[in-house]
Amino acid sequence: MKTKRLAVDAVLSAMCAVLGAVAIDLNSIKITLESFPVLLGALLFGPVDGMAIGFVGTFLYQLLRYGISATTMLWILPYAAVGWLAGRFAEKARVPAQFPTGPRNCSAHGNSDNRTQHGGNVS
């Protein structure tokens, strides 16, 4: 893993922990944007990074807010699973870029005109 990518993962994990801490708690409902950095990292870098961001970010939040308890892993695993699933979805949906490597072949696009195929007017 490259240093820049690791640094971005760390920043996204920290954002996950901070966004979890500034959540709005309404009795039994928690309104939060905690999963946004997890999804962003998973879509940009893939399932392993998404899972790591979800795991580390939520672990930091749980550690700072509640400490370690018997249910800590039960709160961490959903965010790690979301990161992994979003990354897998992004890999499946990603279309590889197709760059032309040679002269443009316009006949493949329905243009059989020689002027556009050779890049100029043929008079």
Residue, then its C-alpha position, 0 to 999 in steps of 0.5 A: m500500500k502506498t503512503k499517500r493511499l494509507a494517509v487518505d485511509a487514515v484521514l477517512s477513518a478519522m472523519c468516520a470517528v468524528l462524524g460518529a461523535v457529532a451524531i444526533d441521538l434521539n432516544s433510540i434513533k441515531i442520525t449520523l453521517e458516519s458511513f460517508p467516509v467509509l463509502l467514499g473510501a470503498l468507492l475510490f480504493g476498493p473493498v479492502d480499504g473500505m473495510a479498513i476505514g469502516f473498521v478503524g473509524t468505528f473502532l476509534y469512535q467506540l473506543l473514545r465514546y464507550g470504551i471496550s465492551a462485549t458488544t464493541m465488535l457488534w457495532i464495528l462489523p456492520y461498518a466494516a461490512v458496508g465498506w467491503l460490500a460497497g468496494r466490491f460493488a464498485e469493482k463490479a460496476r467499474v468499466p475499464a477505460q478504453f483509450p485508442t492506441g493508434p489511428r482512429n478507425c471511424s468505420a467501426h463507428g459507422n463512418s466509412d467516409n475516407r476524409t474523416q478516416h485519414g484526418g483531412n479532406v481528400s480532393 
